Amino acid sequence: MKNLGIVLLLSLLSSVAAAHPLMDKFDLNSDGLVTNQELKEAGCSARDSKFKAADKNGDGSLTKRELLKAKNFLLSSSQCAKKSS
């Protein structure tokens, strides 16, 4: 029973972590991380150096926190095409 509670808590926390419009837009595989490839597939042409600067822990992907902190210089309108919905 204790393990079930832990699993439920972890699944709730993981879904809350990804619940942000930017994550919804750029996390194309819904793994809670955004890669440079996902940004490119979503229409952004951010330089690799800017992506690396945003990737504070150097793991090759951005967490929600890293993405939100870098959104102003990484996701500017000149680098990300606006897709019509």
C-alpha positions as CSV (number, residue, x, y, z in Angstrom):
1,M,0.0,0.0,0.0
2,K,2.9,2.3,0.8
3,N,4.4,1.7,-2.6
4,L,1.1,2.5,-4.3
5,G,1.0,5.8,-2.5
6,I,4.6,6.6,-3.6
7,V,3.8,5.7,-7.2
8,L,0.6,7.9,-7.2
9,L,2.5,10.8,-5.7
10,L,5.3,10.6,-8.2
11,S,2.9,10.4,-11.2
12,L,1.1,13.4,-9.8
13,L,4.3,15.4,-9.4
14,S,5.5,14.5,-12.9
15,S,2.3,15.6,-14.5
16,V,2.3,18.9,-12.5
17,A,5.9,19.5,-13.5
18,A,5.1,19.4,-17.2
19,A,1.9,21.5,-16.9
20,H,3.0,24.7,-18.6
21,P,2.1,26.1,-22.0
22,L,5.8,26.2,-23.1
23,M,6.3,22.6,-22.1
24,D,3.1,21.7,-23.9
25,K,4.4,23.4,-27.0
26,F,8.0,22.3,-27.1
27,D,8.1,19.0,-25.2
28,L,7.0,17.0,-28.3
29,N,7.5,13.5,-26.8
30,S,6.0,14.5,-23.4
31,D,9.0,13.3,-21.3
32,G,9.2,16.4,-19.2
33,L,12.3,17.7,-21.0
34,V,12.9,19.8,-24.1
35,T,15.8,19.0,-26.4
36,N,17.3,21.3,-29.0
37,Q,15.9,18.9,-31.7
38,E,12.4,19.4,-30.2
39,L,12.8,23.1,-30.4
40,K,13.8,22.9,-34.0
41,E,10.9,20.6,-34.9
42,A,8.6,23.1,-33.2
43,G,9.9,25.9,-35.5
44,C,12.6,27.5,-33.4
45,S,16.1,28.1,-34.8
46,A,18.0,28.9,-31.6
47,R,21.7,28.6,-31.9
48,D,23.4,25.6,-30.3
49,S,25.4,28.0,-28.1
50,K,22.2,29.6,-26.7
51,F,20.7,26.2,-26.0
52,K,23.9,25.1,-24.2
53,A,23.8,28.3,-22.1
54,A,20.2,27.6,-21.1
55,D,21.1,23.9,-20.3
56,K,22.6,24.7,-16.8
57,N,23.3,21.1,-15.9
58,G,24.7,20.2,-19.3
59,D,22.5,17.1,-19.8
60,G,21.5,18.0,-23.4
61,S,17.9,18.9,-22.5
62,L,16.0,21.6,-20.7
63,T,13.8,21.1,-17.7
64,K,10.7,23.3,-17.2
65,R,12.8,25.5,-14.9
66,E,15.6,25.9,-17.4
67,L,13.2,26.6,-20.2
68,L,11.3,29.2,-18.3
69,K,14.5,31.0,-17.2
70,A,15.8,31.1,-20.7
71,K,12.6,31.8,-22.6
72,N,13.4,35.5,-23.3
73,F,16.7,34.9,-25.0
74,L,16.1,31.4,-26.3
75,L,12.5,31.6,-27.6
76,S,12.4,35.1,-29.1
77,S,10.0,35.8,-31.9
78,S,12.9,36.1,-34.4
79,Q,14.0,32.6,-33.5
80,C,10.7,30.8,-33.2
81,A,8.1,31.0,-35.9
82,K,4.6,31.4,-34.7
83,K,2.4,28.6,-35.9
84,S,-1.2,29.3,-36.5
85,S,-3.5,27.0,-34.5
